Amino acid sequence: MSELAKYAKDRNIKFFLFNFTDLFGTQRAKLVPAQAAAKMQKAGAGFAGFATWLDQTPAHPDLLVMPDPSSIIPLPWRPDVAWVAGDPWLDGKPLAQAPRLVLKDLVAKAAKRNLKLMAGVEPEFHLTNADGSAVSDPRDTQEKPCYDQAAIMRRLDVIAEITGTMIELGWGPYQNDHEDANGQFEINWSFNDALTTADQLAFFKFMVKSIAEKHGLRATFMPKPFINLTGNGCHVHLSVWDGAGKKNLFHDPKGDLGLSPMAYQFLGGLIHHADSLVAITNPTVNSYKRINAPRTLSGATWSPNTVTFGGNNRTHMVRVPDEGRIEFRLPDGAANPYLMMAGILVAGLHGLDEKMDPGKRLDIDMYAEGHKVKGAKKLPLNLLDAIRNFEKDKYLRDGLGAEVSDAYIKLKTNDWNQYCRHLTQWERDTTLDC
């Protein structure tokens, strides 16, 4: 009996969602009846790649998505269905541009060096009305709504169901909060190895949207859904452990801020590649309205625009919140979970290989005093500049793989070109009388 068939029998599962995530982070799935799961596990579920965000044409043969039984997650809100992450194959070989396969390959390469990337994520999201035009709670109007006790209690039905689902799944959620924007929330759970965390983040976004819909609401991870409010980040807490996962190699109680030389070298890699890695961690036109935003209603954007790091200081791209880990604050809610982790791993390992120096730690408020800093790299102002930086970063492209990098650049450039075909009301308001 196959793993999926046994799982279905033991858990009374009627359907599996054979899932894969495309280059833009969109989840694709086939709904497979449990009685067909054994056959489909062996043969794979067929998908037309051109119908997704992959660099393929209608002439390509079917992708066969092979489920990874180790990734099965049952849907507690629909207990007869289970989600399973899969890996696309084409012509008998793994698809080189498939994001999850890219990450798996990099994780395996790190393992050969007795290294394991561990990661925890802090995904922010807005709960809006059904059409996404306004935050869902009309009383959520404070100028500084962060940690608003009354506002989170008014959305307890949604937040409690999401958290209860995560508890049932064994993820170890440990805190929920109302974030800095009206209608914005964050849920934190235990860290894990990079692939497991990427799978969980992919499922988390699907879960949050599904449960919000049950309550007549809409959940969005869009980087900047409301121009006057703080946007949705996806901060990543990082550490590298030995291959057995027993020792945190980033931790050195005698090191500056409790970090080892290895941690600073990994950080150096992130600093070195940040202005090109941003094309992956901040992958949409809208992303750059978050990281280059004017002051928001609350008084701060909480997002970086300069490639710097500091101690326990949220105005920098990288924060050191505690001994033995760093917080990468650049990624946003649109980031593809698998490509994000893969890009971080490539950049960080480059830092280790070259013993990169991250430069001087800046213990200043970058929002108020950043203009005084000389020589710090600036993040791109728009998606096109980010794509061009990524295209020029041969190490990052080669580290991810030529096929996935070329496909990503092609499709994201097309994304930018489509955006440029739109005429905005701002252009008409400011240019019509020329």
Residue, then its C-alpha position, 0 to 999 in steps of 0.5 A: m500500500s502506498e504512503l498516500a493510500k495508507y494515510a487516506k485509510d488511517r485518516n478517512i481522507k477522501f481527496f488529496l490536493f496534489n499541489f505545486t507552486d509555480l514561479f510567481g508563487t501561485q499554488r496549483a492543484k489537482l483534486v485526486p480521489a483517495q482511491a486513485a491516490a496510489k496510482m497517481q503517487k506512482a504516475g504523477a498528476g498531469f498539468a499543462g505548464f503553459a497554463t501556469w506561471l512557468d516558462q513553457t508553451p502549449a506545445h510542451p508535454d504535460l508536467l507530472v507532479m509527483p507528491d512528496p508524502s513527507s509534506i502531507i497536511p490535512l485540512p482541519w477545516r475540511p477533514d476529508v481533504a489533505w494537501v500534499a506538496g509535489d514536485p513537477w517532472l518533465d520528460g522523466k526528469p525533475l523540472a529545473q525551473a520548479p521552485r520547490l525542486v530548486l530549494k530541495d537541491l540547494v538544501a541537499k548541497a548544504a547538507k553535503r557540507n554538514l549545514k542545515l538552514m533553519a528558518g522561522v517566518e512572520p507573515e503579515f496579512h490584512l483582513t478586508n471586506a469581500d471585495g478587498s476595497a476596505v479593512s473588514d472592521p469599520r471600527d479599526t481606525q486608530e492611527k497607531p493600531c498595533y497590538d490593539q487589544a479590542a481590534i484583535m478580539r473583534r476578529l477573534d473568530v477568524i484568528a482563533e480558527i486559524t490558530g486552532t488549525m495550526i495547533e491541531l497540525g502541531w506547528g506550535p503557534y505561540q502568538n498572534d497580534h494586530e499589526d501596525a496597519n488597520g486590519q492587519f494581523e500576524i501569526n507566529w509559529s515555531f521555526n523549522d528547516a528551510l524546506t519544511t518552513a517553506d511548505q508551511l508558509a505556502f500552506f499557511k497562505f492557502m489556509v488563512k485565505s480559506i478560513a477568511e472566506k468561511h467568515g465572509l472576509r478576504a485575506t490578502f498578503m499583498p505587499k501594499p494593499f492600502i497606500n496610507l497604511t503599513g504594508n505586509g512583510c514576511h520577515v525571515h529569522l535565520s540560523v544555520w545548524d549542523g547537519a544533524g540539527k543539534k548545534n546552532l552554528f550562528h550562536d557564539p555567546k562571546g561574539d558580538l551580539g551573540l553571533s559567531p563569525m559564520a553568522y556574520q559571513f552569512l549576513g555578509g552574503l545577504i548584504h552583498h546580494a540584497d539589491s539583486l535578491v530583492a527581485i525574488t524577495n519582493p517580486t511584484v510591481n506593488s512590492y516597491k510601494r512598500i519598501n520605498a513608501p512615504r510615511t504611513l498613518s502610524g508614522a513608520t513604514w517598518s520596511p527597509n530601503t537601504v542595505t544595512f544591518g543593526g542590533n535590535n533595531r527594526t529600521h534596518m534590512v537585517r536586525v539581530p533580535d537575539e543571540g544566535r539568529i538574524e532577522f531578514r526584514l526585506p521579504d514581503g507577502a508576495a514572495n514565493p516561499y521556495l524561491m525566497m528560501a533558495g535565494i537566501l541560501v545561495a546568498g548566505l553560502h556565498g558569504l560563507d565561502e568568501k568569508m564576506d564582511p557585512g560591514k559596520r553595524l549601524d546603531i542608528d534610526m535609519y528612517a531619521e538618520g539614514h541620509k547621513v550614512k555614506g556608501a550604503k547600497k540603496l534598494p531598487l526603486n521599482l521591479l524593473d531595476a530589481i530584475r536588471n540587478f538580478e540579471k547582472d548577478k551571475y553568482l545568484r543566477d547560477g546558484l539558483g540554476a540557469e533555467v529557473s533564473d532565465a524563466y523568472i527574468k523572462l516572466k517578471t519582465n513581461d509582468w513589468n511590461q504589462y504594468c507599463r501598458h496601464l494608464t493611471q489616473w495620476e498620469r491623467d491628473t498631472t499630465l493632461d494639461c501639458 
